[in-house]
Structures are given as structure tokens and as C-alpha cells.
Amino acid sequence: MSTKTTDREQNEKQRDPDFIKAEIALQRAAQKARERAKRAGSGVAVLKDGKIVEEQQDNL
């Protein structure tokens, strides 16, 4: 087993469970925002490469 894998496993064990749950909640909220924007036919503002850009959703 490499030391990188061991270090990664230790970092995962040290992460606060509240932060993990918050990250999951933020991902879920982002998905809902994208779905709403798609229904409304608009875009979502996102940060990409240090710039704020509008992400357009494909309307099906």
C-alpha cells in the first residue's frame, strides 16, 4: 500500500461529518437550481476558471 493512499484514508477519517453532509446538500441544491433554470429557459451563474459565467441548460 502506498503512502498516498494511507494519507488519503487518514484525511477522509478526519473530515467533519457535518462538512460532508453540507457538501452533499450543496450539490443537491445546485442540481435543483439547474433543473429550475432549464424549466424557465434561462441559465445559471457558475464560477469556472476564476470567472463567473452563465451556464446554459439544454431544453428538451
PDBQT receptor file of N, H, CA, C and O in Angstrom, charges set to zero:
ATOM      1  N   MET A   1       0.849  -1.190   0.000  1.00  0.00    +0.000 N 
ATOM      2  CA  MET A   1       0.000   0.000   0.000  1.00  0.00    +0.000 C 
ATOM      3  C   MET A   1       0.883   1.238   0.000  1.00  0.00    +0.000 C 
ATOM      4  O   MET A   1       1.842   1.321   0.767  1.00  0.00    +0.000 OA
ATOM      5  N   SER A   2       0.568   2.182  -0.844  1.00  0.00    +0.000 N 
ATOM      6  H   SER A   2      -0.211   2.114  -1.467  1.00  0.00    +0.000 HD
ATOM      7  CA  SER A   2       1.396   3.380  -0.934  1.00  0.00    +0.000 C 
ATOM      8  C   SER A   2       1.061   4.354   0.190  1.00  0.00    +0.000 C 
ATOM      9  O   SER A   2       0.001   4.268   0.810  1.00  0.00    +0.000 OA
ATOM     10  N   THR A   3       1.977   5.276   0.440  1.00  0.00    +0.000 N 
ATOM     11  H   THR A   3       2.838   5.346  -0.064  1.00  0.00    +0.000 HD
ATOM     12  CA  THR A   3       1.738   6.270   1.489  1.00  0.00    +0.000 C 
ATOM     13  C   THR A   3       0.659   7.252   1.077  1.00  0.00    +0.000 C 
ATOM     14  O   THR A   3      -0.033   7.794   1.939  1.00  0.00    +0.000 OA
ATOM     15  N   LYS A   4       0.493   7.502  -0.231  1.00  0.00    +0.000 N 
ATOM     16  H   LYS A   4       1.055   7.062  -0.931  1.00  0.00    +0.000 HD
ATOM     17  CA  LYS A   4      -0.565   8.410  -0.696  1.00  0.00    +0.000 C 
ATOM     18  C   LYS A   4      -1.934   7.871  -0.314  1.00  0.00    +0.000 C 
ATOM     19  O   LYS A   4      -2.778   8.610   0.192  1.00  0.00    +0.000 OA
ATOM     20  N   THR A   5      -2.150   6.605  -0.553  1.00  0.00    +0.000 N 
ATOM     21  H   THR A   5      -1.465   6.005  -0.964  1.00  0.00    +0.000 HD
ATOM     22  CA  THR A   5      -3.432   6.001  -0.205  1.00  0.00    +0.000 C 
ATOM     23  C   THR A   5      -3.666   6.086   1.295  1.00  0.00    +0.000 C 
ATOM     24  O   THR A   5      -4.773   6.395   1.738  1.00  0.00    +0.000 OA
ATOM     25  N   THR A   6      -2.640   5.817   2.068  1.00  0.00    +0.000 N 
ATOM     26  H   THR A   6      -1.742   5.566   1.708  1.00  0.00    +0.000 HD
ATOM     27  CA  THR A   6      -2.757   5.880   3.517  1.00  0.00    +0.000 C 
ATOM     28  C   THR A   6      -3.075   7.294   3.973  1.00  0.00    +0.000 C 
ATOM     29  O   THR A   6      -3.941   7.489   4.825  1.00  0.00    +0.000 OA
ATOM     30  N   ASP A   7      -2.384   8.286   3.415  1.00  0.00    +0.000 N 
ATOM     31  H   ASP A   7      -1.680   8.128   2.722  1.00  0.00    +0.000 HD
ATOM     32  CA  ASP A   7      -2.645   9.685   3.767  1.00  0.00    +0.000 C 
ATOM     33  C   ASP A   7      -4.072  10.068   3.404  1.00  0.00    +0.000 C 
ATOM     34  O   ASP A   7      -4.749  10.742   4.181  1.00  0.00    +0.000 OA
ATOM     35  N   ARG A   8      -4.533   9.649   2.238  1.00  0.00    +0.000 N 
ATOM     36  H   ARG A   8      -3.983   9.102   1.607  1.00  0.00    +0.000 HD
ATOM     37  CA  ARG A   8      -5.887   9.975   1.794  1.00  0.00    +0.000 C 
ATOM     38  C   ARG A   8      -6.910   9.354   2.750  1.00  0.00    +0.000 C 
ATOM     39  O   ARG A   8      -7.885  10.003   3.129  1.00  0.00    +0.000 OA
ATOM     40  N   GLU A   9      -6.684   8.108   3.134  1.00  0.00    +0.000 N 
ATOM     41  H   GLU A   9      -5.892   7.581   2.827  1.00  0.00    +0.000 HD
ATOM     42  CA  GLU A   9      -7.610   7.444   4.056  1.00  0.00    +0.000 C 
ATOM     43  C   GLU A   9      -7.651   8.164   5.397  1.00  0.00    +0.000 C 
ATOM     44  O   GLU A   9      -8.718   8.297   5.996  1.00  0.00    +0.000 OA
ATOM     45  N   GLN A  10      -6.505   8.628   5.872  1.00  0.00    +0.000 N 
ATOM     46  H   GLN A  10      -5.638   8.521   5.386  1.00  0.00    +0.000 HD
ATOM     47  CA  GLN A  10      -6.464   9.359   7.139  1.00  0.00    +0.000 C 
ATOM     48  C   GLN A  10      -7.205  10.682   7.023  1.00  0.00    +0.000 C 
ATOM     49  O   GLN A  10      -7.917  11.070   7.950  1.00  0.00    +0.000 OA
ATOM     50  N   ASN A  11      -7.053  11.385   5.902  1.00  0.00    +0.000 N 
ATOM     51  H   ASN A  11      -6.474  11.070   5.150  1.00  0.00    +0.000 HD
ATOM     52  CA  ASN A  11      -7.747  12.657   5.699  1.00  0.00    +0.000 C 
ATOM     53  C   ASN A  11      -9.244  12.453   5.651  1.00  0.00    +0.000 C 
ATOM     54  O   ASN A  11      -9.992  13.261   6.202  1.00  0.00    +0.000 OA
ATOM     55  N   GLU A  12      -9.700  11.391   5.004  1.00  0.00    +0.000 N 
ATOM     56  H   GLU A  12      -9.092  10.735   4.557  1.00  0.00    +0.000 HD
ATOM     57  CA  GLU A  12     -11.132  11.114   4.934  1.00  0.00    +0.000 C 
ATOM     58  C   GLU A  12     -11.694  10.844   6.333  1.00  0.00    +0.000 C 
ATOM     59  O   GLU A  12     -12.803  11.273   6.649  1.00  0.00    +0.000 OA
ATOM     60  N   LYS A  13     -10.944  10.147   7.155  1.00  0.00    +0.000 N 
ATOM     61  H   LYS A  13     -10.042   9.799   6.898  1.00  0.00    +0.000 HD
ATOM     62  CA  LYS A  13     -11.397   9.844   8.510  1.00  0.00    +0.000 C 
ATOM     63  C   LYS A  13     -11.462  11.102   9.363  1.00  0.00    +0.000 C 
ATOM     64  O   LYS A  13     -12.280  11.185  10.279  1.00  0.00    +0.000 OA
ATOM     65  N   GLN A  14     -10.603  12.092   9.072  1.00  0.00    +0.000 N 
ATOM     66  H   GLN A  14      -9.939  12.024   8.327  1.00  0.00    +0.000 HD
ATOM     67  CA  GLN A  14     -10.535  13.301   9.872  1.00  0.00    +0.000 C 
ATOM     68  C   GLN A  14     -11.557  14.347   9.440  1.00  0.00    +0.000 C 
ATOM     69  O   GLN A  14     -11.751  15.330  10.154  1.00  0.00    +0.000 OA
ATOM     70  N   ARG A  15     -12.214  14.170   8.298  1.00  0.00    +0.000 N 
ATOM     71  H   ARG A  15     -12.056  13.371   7.718  1.00  0.00    +0.000 HD
ATOM     72  CA  ARG A  15     -13.181  15.152   7.824  1.00  0.00    +0.000 C 
ATOM     73  C   ARG A  15     -14.384  15.182   8.751  1.00  0.00    +0.000 C 
ATOM     74  O   ARG A  15     -14.862  14.141   9.202  1.00  0.00    +0.000 OA
ATOM     75  N   ASP A  16     -14.856  16.358   9.025  1.00  0.00    +0.000 N 
ATOM     76  H   ASP A  16     -14.467  17.204   8.659  1.00  0.00    +0.000 HD
ATOM     77  CA  ASP A  16     -16.010  16.554   9.887  1.00  0.00    +0.000 C 
ATOM     78  C   ASP A  16     -17.265  16.056   9.168  1.00  0.00    +0.000 C 
ATOM     79  O   ASP A  16     -17.520  16.471   8.038  1.00  0.00    +0.000 OA
ATOM     80  N   PRO A  17     -18.040  15.192   9.782  1.00  0.00    +0.000 N 
ATOM     81  CA  PRO A  17     -19.249  14.665   9.136  1.00  0.00    +0.000 C 
ATOM     82  C   PRO A  17     -20.233  15.763   8.736  1.00  0.00    +0.000 C 
ATOM     83  O   PRO A  17     -20.958  15.610   7.753  1.00  0.00    +0.000 OA
ATOM     84  N   ASP A  18     -20.268  16.855   9.475  1.00  0.00    +0.000 N 
ATOM     85  H   ASP A  18     -19.679  16.979  10.273  1.00  0.00    +0.000 HD
ATOM     86  CA  ASP A  18     -21.163  17.958   9.124  1.00  0.00    +0.000 C 
ATOM     87  C   ASP A  18     -20.759  18.588   7.799  1.00  0.00    +0.000 C 
ATOM     88  O   ASP A  18     -21.617  18.972   7.004  1.00  0.00    +0.000 OA
ATOM     89  N   PHE A  19     -19.455  18.695   7.558  1.00  0.00    +0.000 N 
ATOM     90  H   PHE A  19     -18.757  18.383   8.204  1.00  0.00    +0.000 HD
ATOM     91  CA  PHE A  19     -18.986  19.260   6.296  1.00  0.00    +0.000 C 
ATOM     92  C   PHE A  19     -19.327  18.337   5.127  1.00  0.00    +0.000 C 
ATOM     93  O   PHE A  19     -19.682  18.800   4.043  1.00  0.00    +0.000 OA
ATOM     94  N   ILE A  20     -19.220  17.057   5.353  1.00  0.00    +0.000 N 
ATOM     95  H   ILE A  20     -18.932  16.681   6.234  1.00  0.00    +0.000 HD
ATOM     96  CA  ILE A  20     -19.558  16.095   4.307  1.00  0.00    +0.000 C 
ATOM     97  C   ILE A  20     -21.038  16.228   3.950  1.00  0.00    +0.000 C 
ATOM     98  O   ILE A  20     -21.394  16.246   2.772  1.00  0.00    +0.000 OA
ATOM     99  N   LYS A  21     -21.888  16.320   4.954  1.00  0.00    +0.000 N 
ATOM    100  H   LYS A  21     -21.598  16.305   5.911  1.00  0.00    +0.000 HD
ATOM    101  CA  LYS A  21     -23.324  16.451   4.707  1.00  0.00    +0.000 C 
ATOM    102  C   LYS A  21     -23.648  17.789   4.050  1.00  0.00    +0.000 C 
ATOM    103  O   LYS A  21     -24.540  17.864   3.205  1.00  0.00    +0.000 OA
ATOM    104  N   ALA A  22     -22.935  18.839   4.428  1.00  0.00    +0.000 N 
ATOM    105  H   ALA A  22     -22.210  18.778   5.114  1.00  0.00    +0.000 HD
ATOM    106  CA  ALA A  22     -23.162  20.150   3.823  1.00  0.00    +0.000 C 
ATOM    107  C   ALA A  22     -22.787  20.121   2.338  1.00  0.00    +0.000 C 
ATOM    108  O   ALA A  22     -23.477  20.709   1.505  1.00  0.00    +0.000 OA
ATOM    109  N   GLU A  23     -21.699  19.436   2.019  1.00  0.00    +0.000 N 
ATOM    110  H   GLU A  23     -21.139  18.958   2.696  1.00  0.00    +0.000 HD
ATOM    111  CA  GLU A  23     -21.285  19.328   0.618  1.00  0.00    +0.000 C 
ATOM    112  C   GLU A  23     -22.348  18.603  -0.206  1.00  0.00    +0.000 C 
ATOM    113  O   GLU A  23     -22.648  19.010  -1.328  1.00  0.00    +0.000 OA
ATOM    114  N   ILE A  24     -22.907  17.550   0.337  1.00  0.00    +0.000 N 
ATOM    115  H   ILE A  24     -22.663  17.219   1.249  1.00  0.00    +0.000 HD
ATOM    116  CA  ILE A  24     -23.961  16.809  -0.350  1.00  0.00    +0.000 C 
ATOM    117  C   ILE A  24     -25.185  17.697  -0.544  1.00  0.00    +0.000 C 
ATOM    118  O   ILE A  24     -25.800  17.680  -1.610  1.00  0.00    +0.000 OA
ATOM    119  N   ALA A  25     -25.541  18.468   0.472  1.00  0.00    +0.000 N 
ATOM    120  H   ALA A  25     -25.041  18.482   1.338  1.00  0.00    +0.000 HD
ATOM    121  CA  ALA A  25     -26.693  19.364   0.380  1.00  0.00    +0.000 C 
ATOM    122  C   ALA A  25     -26.464  20.448  -0.674  1.00  0.00    +0.000 C 
ATOM    123  O   ALA A  25     -27.388  20.794  -1.411  1.00  0.00    +0.000 OA
ATOM    124  N   LEU A  26     -25.249  20.987  -0.755  1.00  0.00    +0.000 N 
ATOM    125  H   LEU A  26     -24.499  20.707  -0.157  1.00  0.00    +0.000 HD
ATOM    126  CA  LEU A  26     -24.939  21.999  -1.763  1.00  0.00    +0.000 C 
ATOM    127  C   LEU A  26     -25.018  21.428  -3.177  1.00  0.00    +0.000 C 
ATOM    128  O   LEU A  26     -25.489  22.103  -4.092  1.00  0.00    +0.000 OA
ATOM    129  N   GLN A  27     -24.565  20.205  -3.358  1.00  0.00    +0.000 N 
ATOM    130  H   GLN A  27     -24.183  19.657  -2.614  1.00  0.00    +0.000 HD
ATOM    131  CA  GLN A  27     -24.653  19.565  -4.665  1.00  0.00    +0.000 C 
ATOM    132  C   GLN A  27     -26.111  19.358  -5.064  1.00  0.00    +0.000 C 
ATOM    133  O   GLN A  27     -26.479  19.562  -6.220  1.00  0.00    +0.000 OA
ATOM    134  N   ARG A  28     -26.929  18.957  -4.108  1.00  0.00    +0.000 N 
ATOM    135  H   ARG A  28     -26.629  18.791  -3.169  1.00  0.00    +0.000 HD
ATOM    136  CA  ARG A  28     -28.357  18.754  -4.371  1.00  0.00    +0.000 C 
ATOM    137  C   ARG A  28     -29.025  20.082  -4.716  1.00  0.00    +0.000 C 
ATOM    138  O   ARG A  28     -29.855  20.132  -5.623  1.00  0.00    +0.000 OA
ATOM    139  N   ALA A  29     -28.681  21.146  -4.017  1.00  0.00    +0.000 N 
ATOM    140  H   ALA A  29     -28.006  21.105  -3.280  1.00  0.00    +0.000 HD
ATOM    141  CA  ALA A  29     -29.240  22.475  -4.292  1.00  0.00    +0.000 C 
ATOM    142  C   ALA A  29     -28.822  22.966  -5.669  1.00  0.00    +0.000 C 
ATOM    143  O   ALA A  29     -29.623  23.576  -6.376  1.00  0.00    +0.000 OA
ATOM    144  N   ALA A  30     -27.582  22.710  -6.059  1.00  0.00    +0.000 N 
ATOM    145  H   ALA A  30     -26.931  22.214  -5.485  1.00  0.00    +0.000 HD
ATOM    146  CA  ALA A  30     -27.101  23.119  -7.384  1.00  0.00    +0.000 C 
ATOM    147  C   ALA A  30     -27.866  22.388  -8.473  1.00  0.00    +0.000 C 
ATOM    148  O   ALA A  30     -28.220  22.981  -9.492  1.00  0.00    +0.000 OA
ATOM    149  N   GLN A  31     -28.121  21.113  -8.266  1.00  0.00    +0.000 N 
ATOM    150  H   GLN A  31     -27.833  20.631  -7.438  1.00  0.00    +0.000 HD
ATOM    151  CA  GLN A  31     -28.875  20.341  -9.250  1.00  0.00    +0.000 C 
ATOM    152  C   GLN A  31     -30.301  20.879  -9.390  1.00  0.00    +0.000 C 
ATOM    153  O   GLN A  31     -30.821  20.986 -10.500  1.00  0.00    +0.000 OA
ATOM    154  N   LYS A  32     -30.926  21.216  -8.268  1.00  0.00    +0.000 N 
ATOM    155  H   LYS A  32     -30.503  21.130  -7.366  1.00  0.00    +0.000 HD
ATOM    156  CA  LYS A  32     -32.279  21.775  -8.306  1.00  0.00    +0.000 C 
ATOM    157  C   LYS A  32     -32.293  23.122  -9.023  1.00  0.00    +0.000 C 
ATOM    158  O   LYS A  32     -33.228  23.415  -9.768  1.00  0.00    +0.000 OA
ATOM    159  N   ALA A  33     -31.267  23.943  -8.807  1.00  0.00    +0.000 N 
ATOM    160  H   ALA A  33     -30.507  23.705  -8.202  1.00  0.00    +0.000 HD
ATOM    161  CA  ALA A  33     -31.175  25.241  -9.484  1.00  0.00    +0.000 C 
ATOM    162  C   ALA A  33     -31.050  25.046 -10.987  1.00  0.00    +0.000 C 
ATOM    163  O   ALA A  33     -31.656  25.785 -11.763  1.00  0.00    +0.000 OA
ATOM    164  N   ARG A  34     -30.271  24.056 -11.402  1.00  0.00    +0.000 N 
ATOM    165  H   ARG A  34     -29.779  23.455 -10.772  1.00  0.00    +0.000 HD
ATOM    166  CA  ARG A  34     -30.128  23.775 -12.836  1.00  0.00    +0.000 C 
ATOM    167  C   ARG A  34     -31.449  23.298 -13.433  1.00  0.00    +0.000 C 
ATOM    168  O   ARG A  34     -31.799  23.678 -14.550  1.00  0.00    +0.000 OA
ATOM    169  N   GLU A  35     -32.177  22.474 -12.697  1.00  0.00    +0.000 N 
ATOM    170  H   GLU A  35     -31.892  22.165 -11.789  1.00  0.00    +0.000 HD
ATOM    171  CA  GLU A  35     -33.471  21.993 -13.178  1.00  0.00    +0.000 C 
ATOM    172  C   GLU A  35     -34.467  23.145 -13.318  1.00  0.00    +0.000 C 
ATOM    173  O   GLU A  35     -35.206  23.209 -14.301  1.00  0.00    +0.000 OA
ATOM    174  N   ARG A  36     -34.490  24.042 -12.352  1.00  0.00    +0.000 N 
ATOM    175  H   ARG A  36     -33.890  23.990 -11.554  1.00  0.00    +0.000 HD
ATOM    176  CA  ARG A  36     -35.397  25.196 -12.417  1.00  0.00    +0.000 C 
ATOM    177  C   ARG A  36     -35.031  26.111 -13.580  1.00  0.00    +0.000 C 
ATOM    178  O   ARG A  36     -35.909  26.611 -14.282  1.00  0.00    +0.000 OA
ATOM    179  N   ALA A  37     -33.741  26.328 -13.781  1.00  0.00    +0.000 N 
ATOM    180  H   ALA A  37     -33.027  25.922 -13.210  1.00  0.00    +0.000 HD
ATOM    181  CA  ALA A  37     -33.300  27.175 -14.885  1.00  0.00    +0.000 C 
ATOM    182  C   ALA A  37     -33.683  26.548 -16.223  1.00  0.00    +0.000 C 
ATOM    183  O   ALA A  37     -34.069  27.251 -17.156  1.00  0.00    +0.000 OA
ATOM    184  N   LYS A  38     -33.577  25.248 -16.309  1.00  0.00    +0.000 N 
ATOM    185  H   LYS A  38     -33.263  24.676 -15.550  1.00  0.00    +0.000 HD
ATOM    186  CA  LYS A  38     -33.940  24.544 -17.539  1.00  0.00    +0.000 C 
ATOM    187  C   LYS A  38     -35.426  24.725 -17.837  1.00  0.00    +0.000 C 
ATOM    188  O   LYS A  38     -35.803  24.987 -18.979  1.00  0.00    +0.000 OA
ATOM    189  N   ARG A  39     -36.272  24.587 -16.812  1.00  0.00    +0.000 N 
ATOM    190  H   ARG A  39     -35.966  24.374 -15.884  1.00  0.00    +0.000 HD
ATOM    191  CA  ARG A  39     -37.720  24.773 -16.999  1.00  0.00    +0.000 C 
ATOM    192  C   ARG A  39     -38.052  26.204 -17.396  1.00  0.00    +0.000 C 
ATOM    193  O   ARG A  39     -38.973  26.439 -18.178  1.00  0.00    +0.000 OA
ATOM    194  N   ALA A  40     -37.306  27.153 -16.861  1.00  0.00    +0.000 N 
ATOM    195  H   ALA A  40     -36.557  26.962 -16.226  1.00  0.00    +0.000 HD
ATOM    196  CA  ALA A  40     -37.556  28.569 -17.136  1.00  0.00    +0.000 C 
ATOM    197  C   ALA A  40     -36.890  29.031 -18.438  1.00  0.00    +0.000 C 
ATOM    198  O   ALA A  40     -37.159  30.130 -18.921  1.00  0.00    +0.000 OA
ATOM    199  N   GLY A  41     -36.025  28.189 -18.999  1.00  0.00    +0.000 N 
ATOM    200  H   GLY A  41     -35.806  27.296 -18.607  1.00  0.00    +0.000 HD
ATOM    201  CA  GLY A  41     -35.339  28.552 -20.220  1.00  0.00    +0.000 C 
ATOM    202  C   GLY A  41     -34.240  29.576 -20.010  1.00  0.00    +0.000 C 
ATOM    203  O   GLY A  41     -33.916  30.340 -20.919  1.00  0.00    +0.000 OA
ATOM    204  N   SER A  42     -33.666  29.594 -18.817  1.00  0.00    +0.000 N 
ATOM    205  H   SER A  42     -33.930  28.973 -18.079  1.00  0.00    +0.000 HD
ATOM    206  CA  SER A  42     -32.594  30.542 -18.532  1.00  0.00    +0.000 C 
ATOM    207  C   SER A  42     -31.329  29.792 -18.128  1.00  0.00    +0.000 C 
ATOM    208  O   SER A  42     -31.313  28.562 -18.070  1.00  0.00    +0.000 OA
ATOM    209  N   GLY A  43     -30.287  30.538 -17.853  1.00  0.00    +0.000 N 
ATOM    210  H   GLY A  43     -30.300  31.537 -17.900  1.00  0.00    +0.000 HD
ATOM    211  CA  GLY A  43     -29.020  29.942 -17.458  1.00  0.00    +0.000 C 
ATOM    212  C   GLY A  43     -28.786  30.067 -15.965  1.00  0.00    +0.000 C 
ATOM    213  O   GLY A  43     -29.571  30.680 -15.242  1.00  0.00    +0.000 OA
ATOM    214  N   VAL A  44     -27.695  29.475 -15.523  1.00  0.00    +0.000 N 
ATOM    215  H   VAL A  44     -27.057  28.976 -16.110  1.00  0.00    +0.000 HD
ATOM    216  CA  VAL A  44     -27.292  29.512 -14.126  1.00  0.00    +0.000 C 
ATOM    217  C   VAL A  44     -25.892  30.108 -14.057  1.00  0.00    +0.000 C 
ATOM    218  O   VAL A  44     -25.010  29.721 -14.824  1.00  0.00    +0.000 OA
ATOM    219  N   ALA A  45     -25.687  31.045 -13.144  1.00  0.00    +0.000 N 
ATOM    220  H   ALA A  45     -26.403  31.360 -12.521  1.00  0.00    +0.000 HD
ATOM    221  CA  ALA A  45     -24.359  31.636 -12.971  1.00  0.00    +0.000 C 
ATOM    222  C   ALA A  45     -23.479  30.666 -12.185  1.00  0.00    +0.000 C 
ATOM    223  O   ALA A  45     -23.852  30.197 -11.109  1.00  0.00    +0.000 OA
ATOM    224  N   VAL A  46     -22.303  30.377 -12.744  1.00  0.00    +0.000 N 
ATOM    225  H   VAL A  46     -22.000  30.758 -13.617  1.00  0.00    +0.000 HD
ATOM    226  CA  VAL A  46     -21.358  29.466 -12.098  1.00  0.00    +0.000 C 
ATOM    227  C   VAL A  46     -19.958  30.066 -12.164  1.00  0.00    +0.000 C 
ATOM    228  O   VAL A  46     -19.685  30.931 -12.997  1.00  0.00    +0.000 OA
ATOM    229  N   LEU A  47     -19.085  29.611 -11.293  1.00  0.00    +0.000 N 
ATOM    230  H   LEU A  47     -19.307  28.909 -10.617  1.00  0.00    +0.000 HD
ATOM    231  CA  LEU A  47     -17.691  30.052 -11.276  1.00  0.00    +0.000 C 
ATOM    232  C   LEU A  47     -16.851  28.997 -11.993  1.00  0.00    +0.000 C 
ATOM    233  O   LEU A  47     -16.757  27.854 -11.547  1.00  0.00    +0.000 OA
ATOM    234  N   LYS A  48     -16.240  29.398 -13.111  1.00  0.00    +0.000 N 
ATOM    235  H   LYS A  48     -16.316  30.327 -13.473  1.00  0.00    +0.000 HD
ATOM    236  CA  LYS A  48     -15.372  28.488 -13.872  1.00  0.00    +0.000 C 
ATOM    237  C   LYS A  48     -14.058  29.197 -14.151  1.00  0.00    +0.000 C 
ATOM    238  O   LYS A  48     -14.040  30.310 -14.677  1.00  0.00    +0.000 OA
ATOM    239  N   ASP A  49     -12.971  28.552 -13.800  1.00  0.00    +0.000 N 
ATOM    240  H   ASP A  49     -12.986  27.648 -13.373  1.00  0.00    +0.000 HD
ATOM    241  CA  ASP A  49     -11.638  29.098 -14.031  1.00  0.00    +0.000 C 
ATOM    242  C   ASP A  49     -11.490  30.501 -13.459  1.00  0.00    +0.000 C 
ATOM    243  O   ASP A  49     -10.833  31.350 -14.062  1.00  0.00    +0.000 OA
ATOM    244  N   GLY A  50     -12.087  30.748 -12.314  1.00  0.00    +0.000 N 
ATOM    245  H   GLY A  50     -12.621  30.058 -11.825  1.00  0.00    +0.000 HD
ATOM    246  CA  GLY A  50     -11.970  32.030 -11.639  1.00  0.00    +0.000 C 
ATOM    247  C   GLY A  50     -12.847  33.127 -12.208  1.00  0.00    +0.000 C 
ATOM    248  O   GLY A  50     -12.723  34.286 -11.813  1.00  0.00    +0.000 OA
ATOM    249  N   LYS A  51     -13.734  32.780 -13.132  1.00  0.00    +0.000 N 
ATOM    250  H   LYS A  51     -13.835  31.839 -13.453  1.00  0.00    +0.000 HD
ATOM    251  CA  LYS A  51     -14.630  33.770 -13.739  1.00  0.00    +0.000 C 
ATOM    252  C   LYS A  51     -16.079  33.325 -13.563  1.00  0.00    +0.000 C 
ATOM    253  O   LYS A  51     -16.378  32.131 -13.575  1.00  0.00    +0.000 OA
ATOM    254  N   ILE A  52     -16.966  34.291 -13.401  1.00  0.00    +0.000 N 
ATOM    255  H   ILE A  52     -16.723  35.261 -13.391  1.00  0.00    +0.000 HD
ATOM    256  CA  ILE A  52     -18.392  33.992 -13.319  1.00  0.00    +0.000 C 
ATOM    257  C   ILE A  52     -18.942  33.968 -14.737  1.00  0.00    +0.000 C 
ATOM    258  O   ILE A  52     -18.841  34.947 -15.476  1.00  0.00    +0.000 OA
ATOM    259  N   VAL A  53     -19.525  32.829 -15.101  1.00  0.00    +0.000 N 
ATOM    260  H   VAL A  53     -19.606  32.034 -14.500  1.00  0.00    +0.000 HD
ATOM    261  CA  VAL A  53     -20.094  32.661 -16.435  1.00  0.00    +0.000 C 
ATOM    262  C   VAL A  53     -21.511  32.112 -16.301  1.00  0.00    +0.000 C 
ATOM    263  O   VAL A  53     -21.876  31.536 -15.276  1.00  0.00    +0.000 OA
ATOM    264  N   GLU A  54     -22.302  32.302 -17.359  1.00  0.00    +0.000 N 
ATOM    265  H   GLU A  54     -22.006  32.770 -18.192  1.00  0.00    +0.000 HD
ATOM    266  CA  GLU A  54     -23.659  31.767 -17.358  1.00  0.00    +0.000 C 
ATOM    267  C   GLU A  54     -23.656  30.413 -18.045  1.00  0.00    +0.000 C 
ATOM    268  O   GLU A  54     -23.237  30.289 -19.196  1.00  0.00    +0.000 OA
ATOM    269  N   GLU A  55     -24.123  29.411 -17.338  1.00  0.00    +0.000 N 
ATOM    270  H   GLU A  55     -24.463  29.512 -16.404  1.00  0.00    +0.000 HD
ATOM    271  CA  GLU A  55     -24.202  28.057 -17.862  1.00  0.00    +0.000 C 
ATOM    272  C   GLU A  55     -25.599  27.854 -18.409  1.00  0.00    +0.000 C 
ATOM    273  O   GLU A  55     -26.575  27.917 -17.662  1.00  0.00    +0.000 OA
ATOM    274  N   GLN A  56     -25.704  27.612 -19.708  1.00  0.00    +0.000 N 
ATOM    275  H   GLN A  56     -24.911  27.561 -20.315  1.00  0.00    +0.000 HD
ATOM    276  CA  GLN A  56     -26.994  27.399 -20.334  1.00  0.00    +0.000 C 
ATOM    277  C   GLN A  56     -27.381  25.926 -20.250  1.00  0.00    +0.000 C 
ATOM    278  O   GLN A  56     -26.535  25.043 -20.385  1.00  0.00    +0.000 OA
ATOM    279  N   GLN A  57     -28.664  25.673 -20.028  1.00  0.00    +0.000 N 
ATOM    280  H   GLN A  57     -29.352  26.391 -19.919  1.00  0.00    +0.000 HD
ATOM    281  CA  GLN A  57     -29.177  24.306 -19.966  1.00  0.00    +0.000 C 
ATOM    282  C   GLN A  57     -29.831  23.970 -21.295  1.00  0.00    +0.000 C 
ATOM    283  O   GLN A  57     -30.505  24.812 -21.889  1.00  0.00    +0.000 OA
ATOM    284  N   ASP A  58     -29.638  22.746 -21.763  1.00  0.00    +0.000 N 
ATOM    285  H   ASP A  58     -29.091  22.062 -21.280  1.00  0.00    +0.000 HD
ATOM    286  CA  ASP A  58     -30.299  22.308 -22.983  1.00  0.00    +0.000 C 
ATOM    287  C   ASP A  58     -31.765  22.033 -22.689  1.00  0.00    +0.000 C 
ATOM    288  O   ASP A  58     -32.085  21.256 -21.790  1.00  0.00    +0.000 OA
ATOM    289  N   ASN A  59     -32.642  22.655 -23.430  1.00  0.00    +0.000 N 
ATOM    290  H   ASN A  59     -32.383  23.287 -24.160  1.00  0.00    +0.000 HD
ATOM    291  CA  ASN A  59     -34.072  22.414 -23.259  1.00  0.00    +0.000 C 
ATOM    292  C   ASN A  59     -34.488  21.212 -24.086  1.00  0.00    +0.000 C 
ATOM    293  O   ASN A  59     -34.267  21.168 -25.296  1.00  0.00    +0.000 OA
ATOM    294  N   LEU A  60     -35.084  20.252 -23.430  1.00  0.00    +0.000 N 
ATOM    295  H   LEU A  60     -35.264  20.287 -22.446  1.00  0.00    +0.000 HD
ATOM    296  CA  LEU A  60     -35.541  19.056 -24.132  1.00  0.00    +0.000 C 
ATOM    297  C   LEU A  60     -37.025  19.106 -24.357  1.00  0.00    +0.000 C 
ATOM    298  O   LEU A  60     -37.593  18.181 -24.937  1.00  0.00    +0.000 OA
TER     299      LEU A  60
